[in-house]
Amino acid sequence: MSDKEQPELRRQHQPKKRHPIRRFFKWLAILLVTVLLAGTALFAYYAKDAPAITQDDLQSGGSSIIYGADGKQLTRLGSQNRTYVTGDKIPQQLKDAVVSIEDRRFYQEFLGVDPLRIASAFVNNVTTDSLQGGSTITQQLVKLTVFSTKASDQTLRRKAQEAWLSFKVTRDYSKDQVLEFYINKVYMGNGIYGMATAAKYYFNKDLSQLSIAQTATLAGMPQAPESYDPYKDPSKATNRRNQVLNAMVTNKKITAQQGAAAKATAITDGLQPKESHQSNDTTDLVLDPYLKQVIDDVKAKGYNPYIDNLKIYTNVDYDVQKQLYDLANADGGVFTNNLMQTGVAITNPNNGQVVAMLGGRKLGNVRLALNRAVTADRSNGSTMKPIMDYGPAIEYLNWPTSEPVSDTAYTYPGTDIQLYDWDRQYMGQMTMRRALVQSRNVPAIRTLEKVGLSRASTFASGLGIKIPSTAGLSVGIGSDVSPLQLASAYSAFSNGGTYYEPQYVNKITTADGVDHTYSAAHRQAMKASTAYMITDMLKGVFTSGTATAANISGLYQAGKTGTTDYDSTTLANNSALNNTVRDSWMAGYTRHFSLAIWTGYDQANKRGLAGSEQNTAILFYRQIMSYLAEKQTNTDWKKPSDVVRSGQELYIRGNQPAATVTPGSSSSSESQRNDGSAAEDGSAQNSSSSSASSGTGPGAESSASSSTTENQPGTGTGTDQGQGGTGTGTDQGQGGAASSSSTNTGGTGGTTTPPAESSSNSNNQGGGQTP
């Protein structure tokens, strides 16, 4: 081979250089194909498990079903009164409005999804602060039919199934059918489903009778029915309606002149008065306060009960709920007139389940009315004493039930405000048991002063009651608390010291068949010994205290009454309030139920509870608890091992008296006790004392035999022997009399703001009310 031929041969065998750009696109194509294949495989994997969807599903309402504690269906949310309209009865004007604002390429989509819309929404959401949805009308229909709107459910799996079902719906049904399903299914606020039903509800018209402005109002609501409700927020409703009108002009469905004329129309034009909407369904009226809380609870869990097709299993006992409703609304019952109001809550102490509640009485056919069972704007009076005063004294200071307390003249530290008892009398030295049973105010506040506001507030917080940081000592005889809070707090005394947060819902089943179960959050709020000793004392309230009218023979129960007086300023402004009280409470419990009742008038500064009305809460309690007694076993509480009984009194083991003294004897014995009462930090102080109360005055108790058994509620003694140290410490700097909302210095509680009014801070300086 010649030298000339060799270079030519080498050139022929050299590999050709590949262009780098070509290589890039080659690998990019391979990558895209790989991603596409993987995406398709993943899509197919997710789509194969998509729930079935039928025409019945597409035509059904979007409401949720509510079940009672027994698993039986009670009611549905809204759709039972839905008016379904077929496609030929839906005006073209409404179809144009819906398509213009929701999905303007609706008629061109053959996959049920709109890739351009999805891409546009993605770019918008990445580059701006506003969120834009990418779902077509078909996708929205699928969501409303078989999926929930909970944020945590917006997964890739769910999106793939949604897209697959949207494709199937587009394949199986015409565009007019899809639009018909959608217009009849969407939630329109106020428990209303479907635009035909909404037209009647909001404007009292058929769809064909709606003006352009009214049509646009309805077409714009499904995106956010609560926000665009013309009753709740006319401004937002107007803005949304105008967006629909602008979209209709852009899509050439109406002229610019028609759009301008419609936008100039007030949103209230033709709108029916909201008061005209009433429900006559007895079940819904009975359930109304409970249902209102269930709706809030379900929303807090991330679901929309109006559009998610949920099965909601609640803890309501419908029989008890119905009994509450019937007793409260009966003519000739314990309520003396139709203006008196009440709020009632019943819980299960052993799990926190809300058994029943009453939000008011004589309310007519109003739906989702004010629920006074959960409204915390009325002082609970002396029902606060176990929570803020005596419970903390046992928990932190190891006080026995025989602890000597002083019912003598008392002025709030740092003020000239004198505290009075309900009878404006002082009864001298007495035991803690007697002071609680007879609902004496001064001993309660003296006890709180020894415990310290900080520790007492911590104790109350553990029971679900938050005490304002600005509160003074008067909070020991009343603070703003709801009946539900009170029933839940007393539940902890019943069950041995565990606080359960109130629970309405125990299970939610979503439209795709997935169960979500719930149980009440709970915590140890106090020692079992504290709960038992408070319960043992509160038994006496029914046998020899302030609630003898609520005593039920043979039933093991414990409880406390409470009233709140008017302050001097209010009395000066309205002399008709003299000899009346603002609020009256009764709270009590057994091993199986905890019940709290408030009674009063909504406009309390105009009318107070007078005469026999002040006993209504006690009598109502007896009616309800008598009914509940038939639904439970009558079981007494068991004494914890660290509680020692001596006669009728109870002691924390290690703090009992050195020698037992027969109740009623004239002698006394010393007791050695480490109660830590000298300081807020719990530092110990050993003390011993002996004292005897006179046993005179209203409600003086008779002597009890030393053979009193554990199961017998204490009745007090004629001479209450002081068998434990009284402690000398005070909570310095926390004895101010004023609280953030009111100051209670007399009667058995303090002033509060009634539901329909507001009031300024005030000082309650005494009264002649029954505790």
ZIKAPE-V911507 format. One record per residue. PHI is phi in whole degrees, -180 to 180 (NA if undefined). Layout:
phi
PHI
PHI
This chain:
phi
NA
-77
-64
-72
-77
-64
-60
-65
-67
-63
-65
-69
-91
-72
-67
-76
-73
-87
-71
-61
-68
-64
-63
-60
-69
-64
-69
-64
-64
-62
-63
-64
-63
-63
-62
-63
-65
-65
-64
-64
-64
-66
-60
-64
-64
-71
-66
-64
-100
-64
-65
-71
-139
-114
-64
-62
-63
-68
-89
-72
-72
-96
-80
-105
-102
-105
-114
-87
-63
-87
83
-89
-67
-107
-164
-121
-93
97
-77
-65
-105
-71
-99
-93
-118
-78
-56
-72
-101
-91
-60
-60
-60
-71
-59
-63
-65
-65
-65
-62
-89
-100
-168
-69
-99
-52
-76
-98
-81
-111
-105
87
-125
-125
-56
-64
-66
-64
-64
-63
-65
-62
-63
-62
-70
-81
-98
-130
-85
-90
-99
-127
-79
-112
-82
-81
-60
-64
-63
-63
-62
-63
-58
-66
-90
-130
-125
-98
-99
-60
-58
-70
-88
-83
-99
-62
-60
-64
-65
-65
-65
-62
-64
-64
-67
-64
-63
-64
-64
-64
-72
-94
-132
-75
-62
-65
-68
-60
-65
-62
-58
-65
-63
-87
-101
-61
-84
-119
83
56
75
-105
-120
86
-75
-68
-65
-65
-61
-71
-67
-85
-123
55
-135
-78
-58
-70
-96
-72
-76
-60
-63
-68
-61
-65
-60
-68
-64
-88
-76
-57
-62
-156
-61
-73
-74
-98
-69
-65
-78
-79
-144
-58
-66
-65
-63
-65
-61
-67
-58
-67
-62
-64
-63
-63
-65
-67
-67
-60
-86
60
-94
-138
-82
-62
-66
-63
-64
-64
-65
-68
-68
-79
-83
-64
-63
-86
-62
81
-70
-74
-59
-63
-64
-77
-92
-131
-107
-106
-77
-61
-60
-65
-66
-65
-83
-47
-65
-68
-62
-61
-73
-62
-60
-63
-65
-65
-63
-64
-83
102
-107
-112
-66
-88
-130
-95
52
-93
-108
-109
-99
-103
-100
-71
-94
-63
-62
-68
-59
-67
-64
-57
-61
-66
-63
-72
-101
-70
-80
79
-86
-78
-85
-84
-157
-81
-87
-61
-118
-152
-135
-134
-135
-126
-125
-93
-63
-92
-152
83
-67
-81
-78
-166
-156
-125
-93
165
-142
53
-98
73
-105
-72
-97
50
-76
-54
-103
-72
-72
-119
-89
-102
-130
-129
-68
-92
56
-72
-66
-81
-60
-65
-84
-100
-113
-80
-60
-61
-64
-73
-65
-101
-110
58
-66
-84
-69
-92
-53
-70
-129
-111
-106
-131
-51
-143
-120
-57
-55
79
-136
-110
-89
-91
-95
-118
-87
-60
-99
57
-121
-122
-112
75
-77
-157
-81
-59
-58
-67
-62
-74
-62
-90
55
-84
-76
-61
-59
-64
-70
-62
-65
-60
-63
-72
-67
99
-60
-63
-67
-64
-66
-63
-62
-64
-61
-64
-101
84
-117
-92
-94
-57
-65
-91
-67
-104
-62
-62
-64
-70
-123
145
-150
-69
-142
-92
-55
-67
-61
-68
-62
-69
-66
-66
-58
-67
-66
-71
-95
99
115
-97
-96
-109
-69
-58
-129
-100
-116
-108
-159
-128
-108
-80
-62
-90
87
-87
-92
-125
-102
-138
-134
-74
-67
-147
-155
-79
-96
-163
-73
-60
-64
-64
-60
-68
-69
-63
-60
-61
-70
-70
-60
-67
-61
-84
-96
-146
-110
-92
-128
-62
-70
-102
-67
-120
-53
85
-84
-78
-149
-137
-174
-152
-93
-163
-137
-127
-93
-89
-79
-63
-65
-63
-64
-67
-81
-147
-66
-67
-85
-60
65
-123
-123
-77
-138
-134
-125
-146
-132
-159
-157
-119
-71
-120
-139
-122
-130
-131
-131
-113
-133
168
-114
-61
-97
-67
-78
-106
-152
-116
-79
-117
53
-67
-60
-69
-99
-60
-61
-66
-68
-66
-58
-62
-61
-69
-67
-62
-68
-65
-61
-76
-106
-144
-82
-90
-119
-85
-83
-96
-73
-65
-67
-92
-111
-116
-102
-127
67
-96
-95
-119
-137
-74
-54
96
-120
-74
-63
-66
-136
-79
-113
-67
-55
99
-77
-89
-88
-135
-133
-81
-133
-102
-144
-102
-109
62
-80
-82
-149
-65
-82
86
-62
-83
-144
-83
-147
-142
-157
-140
-158
-143
-90
-74
70
-106
93
-58
76
-59
-95
-86
-67
-119
-69
-70
-92
-52
-89
-62
-84
-97
-65
-66
-116
86
-133
-67
-123
-77
-76
-82
-122
-160
-63
-88
78
-126
-75
-129
-89
-66
81
-123
-99
-60
-86
-87
-119
-66
-118
-166
-125
-100
-128
-169
58
-122
-172
-127
-85
-142
-92
-70
-54
-97
-136
-129
-144
-88
-59
-152
-111
-98
-111
120
180
-109
-92
-76
-69
